[in-house]
Amino acid sequence: MTGYGVSPIELQACEAALAGLVYLDDFTYSAIWQGPTALGSLQTITVPIQINGDSDFVVQESNIIAYDNQSTPVNVAVPNLLITITRAGSGREIMDSAQHVNNLLGNYTPALNPGRNPMPSLWNAKNTINITLQNLTTTVFGRIQTSFRGFKVFYIANQAGQVGDRTAIFHAL
């Protein structure tokens, strides 16, 4: 993927915006594990992300940054973690099994940046996305943050009085 407008979901959003049925706005959702033992040795912890009720969200890019728990935290460029993403509203997982974070997320280092999604994902308004990380090492992390970058989709009425909605625009429930 090279940017906005190359996937079916992005094209559908663009066409709806041109028809005045949606307003699109850049946004980032995050899941954060923080504190002295944010993700301890060999631990598994789930952090929920609540999608706002005012709009759907299209995820275009996913990234992670992780710091160990030393007195002077050090960025762990390639954390040895497994990740599972589940859409709680539908119970649908984004993958068939836990994935190594390097398979799914970028991390702003030249070799792993960016974590562009091969197909953007539509996350429904008022939904909870559960992000589960499993630490495969004895490293104790002091802070881990995943970011899901993309855009919000606000459904509006155009000048002809037509109102945009998820089912008509994205052919999704």
C-alpha positions in Angstrom: 0.0 0.0 0.0 1.3 3.4 -0.9 -1.3 5.7 0.8 -4.9 6.8 1.0 -7.3 5.7 -1.7 -5.8 2.4 -2.9 -8.0 -0.1 -1.0 -11.7 -0.8 -1.5 -12.5 0.6 2.0 -10.6 3.8 1.3 -12.2 4.2 -2.1 -15.7 3.6 -0.7 -15.0 6.3 2.0 -13.6 8.7 -0.7 -16.7 8.2 -2.9 -19.0 8.8 0.1 -17.0 12.0 1.0 -17.3 13.3 -2.5 -21.1 12.6 -2.4 -21.3 14.6 0.9 -22.4 11.5 2.9 -19.5 11.3 5.3 -16.9 13.6 6.8 -13.4 11.9 7.2 -11.0 13.0 9.9 -7.5 11.7 10.7 -7.4 9.9 14.1 -5.3 7.5 16.2 -6.5 5.0 18.8 -4.0 3.5 21.3 -3.7 0.7 23.8 -1.2 1.4 26.5 0.5 -0.9 29.1 2.3 1.3 31.6 3.7 1.3 35.1 6.6 -0.4 36.8 5.5 -3.8 35.6 3.3 -2.9 32.7 4.0 -6.2 31.1 6.0 -8.5 33.3 8.1 -11.5 32.5 6.1 -14.2 30.6 2.9 -12.3 31.3 -0.2 -11.9 29.1 -2.4 -8.8 29.5 -5.3 -7.5 27.5 -6.0 -3.7 27.1 -9.3 -2.6 25.6 -9.8 0.2 23.2 -13.3 1.8 23.2 -14.2 3.1 19.7 -16.1 6.4 20.1 -19.9 6.3 19.4 -19.9 9.3 17.1 -18.0 7.6 14.2 -16.7 4.4 12.7 -12.9 4.1 12.3 -10.8 2.8 9.4 -7.4 1.5 10.5 -4.7 2.1 7.9 -1.5 1.6 10.0 -0.5 -0.2 13.2 2.6 0.4 15.3 4.2 -0.5 18.6 6.8 1.1 20.8 8.2 -0.7 23.9 10.5 0.4 26.7 12.1 -1.9 29.3 11.8 -1.2 33.0 15.2 0.1 33.9 15.9 3.3 35.8 16.7 4.8 32.4 14.2 3.1 30.1 15.6 1.8 26.8 13.5 1.4 23.7 13.3 -2.4 22.8 13.4 -2.1 19.0 12.1 -5.7 18.4 10.1 -6.8 21.5 9.5 -10.5 21.6 5.7 -10.4 22.1 2.7 -12.1 20.6 -0.4 -10.0 19.9 -4.1 -11.0 19.5 -6.7 -8.4 18.4 -10.4 -9.2 19.0 -13.4 -7.1 18.1 -15.4 -7.6 21.2 -18.7 -6.5 19.8 -18.7 -9.3 17.2 -16.1 -11.5 18.9 -14.3 -11.7 15.6 -10.5 -12.0 15.9 -8.4 -10.2 13.3 -6.1 -13.3 13.0 -6.5 -17.1 13.4 -3.8 -17.3 16.1 -1.6 -14.9 18.1 1.0 -13.2 15.9 4.4 -12.0 16.7 4.2 -8.2 16.9 6.7 -7.9 14.0 4.3 -9.7 11.7 1.6 -7.1 12.3 3.0 -3.9 13.7 5.7 -1.4 12.6 7.8 0.4 15.2 9.3 3.5 13.6 12.7 1.9 13.0 13.8 2.0 9.4 13.5 -1.8 9.0 10.0 -2.1 10.4 8.3 1.2 9.6 5.6 1.7 8.8 3.1 -1.0 9.9 0.9 -0.5 6.9 -2.1 -2.8 6.8 -2.4 -4.7 3.5 -6.2 -4.0 3.7 -7.5 -1.3 6.0 -9.9 -2.5 8.7 -13.3 -1.0 9.5 -13.9 -0.8 13.3 -17.6 0.0 14.1 -18.6 2.8 16.4 -19.4 1.9 20.0 -17.3 -1.2 19.7 -14.5 -2.5 22.0 -11.3 -3.8 20.5 -9.3 -6.0 22.8 -5.5 -6.0 22.3 -3.8 -8.8 24.1 0.0 -8.9 24.4 1.9 -12.0 25.6 5.5 -11.4 26.7 7.7 -14.4 25.5 10.7 -13.2 27.5 11.9 -12.5 31.0 12.1 -8.7 30.1 9.9 -6.6 32.3 8.4 -3.8 30.3 7.7 -0.4 31.9 5.7 0.9 29.0 4.3 -0.4 25.7 2.0 1.5 23.4 0.3 0.3 20.3 -1.1 2.9 17.9 -3.8 2.3 15.3 -3.7 5.2 12.8 -6.3 5.9 10.2 -9.4 8.1 10.0 -12.8 8.5 11.6 -15.9 8.3 9.4 -18.7 10.6 10.5 -22.0 10.0 8.7 -23.8 13.2 7.6 -26.6 14.4 5.3 -25.7 15.8 1.9 -27.4 18.8 0.2 -29.9 16.4 -1.4 -31.0 15.2 2.0 -29.4 11.8 1.7 -27.8 10.5 4.9 -24.7 8.3 4.9 -24.6 5.0 6.8 -22.2 2.2 7.2 -24.3 -0.5 5.4 -24.8 1.6 2.3 -21.3 2.9 2.0 -19.1 0.0 3.1 -21.6 -2.9 2.6 -21.0 -3.9 6.2 -23.1 -4.4 9.2 
